Amino acid sequence: MRILSAVQKQDTATLNHQALAELLHSRGLKQYWVANRIGVVPLTVNRWLTGKVRRISLDNLDRLATLLQCPPEQLILRNEASASATQVEQTRAARMLVSPQSQDMFVKAGQLETYEHLIKAVMHPNLTISTLLEVYTVLTLVAGLKGDFSSSYDYAKLKLEYALRCGDADKELEARINMVSAQAALGRLAASHRGLLELYSAAESQGALRSMVLTRINLIATYRLLGQMPAALRCGLEALRLLDGLPAGNEDQLHWRLLAASYALFSVTTTALDCGEEELVRLLLDVQKPYIERFHTPIERLTMVATAMLLDLQAGLQVDQQSLDELCAGFLQANQFGIGGSILPALCLRASGRLEDAAKYLEAVQTGPGCEKYEACFVADEWLRLHRAMGNGRMAKKAAARARELKLGFGMLREAETDCAEFGQHYKVPAALVRQIAELAPQVTAQLLASSGPPAESRG
């Protein structure tokens, strides 16, 4: 048993010597026997009982409480006992922290690091298995949003362990999907692709619609990294179709559907931008407005702003250069990007004719901690395009070799053999696929928002 922060004062608590004396007397225990069992000298126990030593280490308090078969709170003074969290209160705190409302609040504020630490702070061995399953489910999500895919994989393994202990087949399948998806971001693209396809078949055979949605959303990112953009868009369309067919369910299930729709639409938008489908991107940006403030992380919101700015520049419109500078600063401060997201400000700078500033921005991105291995591939491609635009042939040649090396190392084989000047040209998307996404995205959004009503903060 362990008393947590509320009673910690240099890892000690104020002992209630009268309560200790009463417990020893009622149980007929001798001082020397107690001292021997908890590993202290008899004089220490005597000083506890007489009040000559008022503070006790938490380790000794734990041992005493275990020996006397009483809660630790019973052995400390009332003011400290009332301030400490009981096991029930700790469990309630853990459940509150992993609730949909808490998720929305911390994600919206971009406080993912703080959120992760708070969740871990309320964990203790006496939490129920079902609560620990909820905790590791949220920790897996938070680590993924942070771009910390190694931790996301580790959390997903623990999620799998507790799903198996709970006998929760749906959560077990979700945990396996989380683990395989993290592999893609860690550079094991081929294994991740095979694993996700196998897990989708397993989910389909079990009728696990939620896992089917999750698999399709994660396949969008995998196909993007493999350079198979039409396949990525098809996965996005299938995810939206599945979401359209899911029953509303209870509040938690509805929250999950809204969150999944947000991720699906975000991934489809960035993929459509890669393919040069500007009309579809504008439509999806408009469709996502209800989701952006509620579900998107700050870097995702910046990505949507950068996407809209790039479309305006490509259409020949003028943009406020101070806003563009603030956008670049926001990306660099975040130090964490979605797939290919880091180059969006550079594309905006290049479209504005600010080639030198674009070069400085890319240099800052490359040296920042948020430039993961897969993101470095996109940055290297933009370096190459930028040096060509600046007429710097020698640097362009070096950049081309660097880009090819990175892509081969990451398993992006098709991309490695494609000159980045052809970016978007080899992604031929069927018009029917674009039309289906354009029709379904607003329909799914309207249905989900009608089911959920206004966001919690705006409800009376």
HELIX and SHEET records of a PDB file:
HELIX    1   1 SER A    5  VAL A    7  5                                   3    
HELIX    2   2 HIS A   17  ARG A   27  1                                  11    
HELIX    3   3 GLN A   31  ILE A   38  1                                   8    
HELIX    4   4 PRO A   42  THR A   50  1                                   9    
HELIX    5   5 LEU A   58  LEU A   68  1                                  11    
HELIX    6   6 PRO A   72  LEU A   75  5                                   4    
HELIX    7   7 ARG A   78  ALA A   83  1                                   6    
HELIX    8   8 GLN A   87  LEU A   97  1                                  11    
HELIX    9   9 PRO A  100  ALA A  109  1                                  10    
HELIX   10  10 LEU A  112  ALA A  121  1                                  10    
HELIX   11  11 ILE A  129  LYS A  146  1                                  18    
HELIX   12  12 PHE A  149  CYS A  166  1                                  18    
HELIX   13  13 ALA A  169  ALA A  185  1                                  17    
HELIX   14  14 LEU A  189  GLN A  206  1                                  18    
HELIX   15  15 LEU A  209  LEU A  225  1                                  17    
HELIX   16  16 MET A  229  GLY A  245  1                                  17    
HELIX   17  17 GLU A  251  ASP A  274  1                                  24    
HELIX   18  18 GLU A  278  VAL A  287  1                                  10    
HELIX   19  19 LYS A  289  PHE A  295  1                                   7    
HELIX   20  20 PRO A  298  GLN A  314  1                                  17    
HELIX   21  21 GLN A  321  ALA A  334  1                                  14    
HELIX   22  22 GLY A  341  ILE A  343  5                                   3    
HELIX   23  23 LEU A  344  ALA A  351  1                                   8    
HELIX   24  24 LEU A  355  THR A  367  1                                  13    
HELIX   25  25 LYS A  373  ALA A  389  1                                  17    
HELIX   26  26 GLY A  393  PHE A  410  1                                  18    
HELIX   27  27 LEU A  413  ALA A  416  1                                   4    
HELIX   28  28 CYS A  420  GLU A  422  5                                   3    
HELIX   29  29 ALA A  431  SER A  452  1                                  22    
HELIX   30  30 ALA A  456  SER A  458  5                                   3    
SHEET    1   A 2 THR A  12  THR A  14  0                                        
SHEET    2   A 2 ARG A  55  SER A  57 -1                                        
END                                                                             
